[in-house]
Amino acid sequence: MSGHRRRRGGGHGGEFHVDERWMASYMDMVTVLMCLFIVLYAMSSVDQNKFEKLANSLATGFGAETSETADTATGVVVPADMVDQDGEGFTPTQLAQRQVDELTHVKNAIDTALAKRGVDAEATAVIDADGLTVGLVGHDTFFNGNSAVLRIAARAVLGAIAPVLAPLENEITVEGHADSRGSPAPFETDWDLSAARSTAVLRYMVESGKVHGTKISSVSYGSTRPNKLIATKSGEENRRVDIVIHTTSSDEVNALIPGLVKDAETATTTAAAAPAETTKDTKEH
């Protein structure tokens, strides 16, 4: 054993092993010296801005102090204009805008897919604090009265939407609804009817549309939530299913999304009106 004499051949001769634990301390010292020379080399051409960033990064990495400019999760120094008051890296408004951009990209892809199938008039998409809601709005297109059986047009719409949703990482909720007219027979209540409708859509999206079952779920609202996507209020517009692609951000960020969407719509309307005003002024002169 290390540190003890071991004898062979009747006790004559032998070998002696000195305790080697000192090598661990030696290796630590060499490592520290190497880091020191690397830092000295980096400082050979002094740049005050770079030096401060380096000092903050090293101090944060060793836990000596809290940095307001270094993203310790990735080791990347975040630009000042991208840092909020808590040093989190992005402001809530910027995060909300990223969500709007991502959901707008999905909405445009869905609109294109529906147009190619010739069924773009049968679905309406809107971005709000919940995410992107795709409403199957044709009350006589997707389900017959008191029925949860998908009609041919409904399958065409879902067949166009599913390939767009399948690659997404977002959580998806299928919301079932029913109108409040008369008896829901053969279902016991409107809740049962709307649950059957949302389940029918979910099964189609998973079994035929290849949407992963771990990120999609269904919910029943009965006749309690009127359709927010269309102005007609005949009652039959609640004979529908909404597909909600949820955001991946916090409630604080989500609350900012409607305002950003409204601002974007206002800007688009203003830009579209500008050429018309210019043409009118030209004619008057």
ABEGO torsion letter per residue (X at the ends): XBGBBBBBGGGBEEBBBBBAAAAAAAAAAAAAAAAAAAAAAAAABBBAAAAAAAAAAAAAAAGABBBAABBAAAGBBBBAAABBAAGAGBBAAAAAAAAAAAAAAAAAAAAAAAAAAGAAAABBBBBBAAEBBBBBABAAAABBBGBABBBAAAAAAAAAAAAAAAABABBBBBBBBBBABEBAOABABAAAAAAAAAAAAAAAAAAAAGBBAAABBBBBAEAABBBAABABBAGAAABBBBBBBBBABBAAAAAAAAAAAAAAAAAAAAAAAAAAAAAAAAAAX
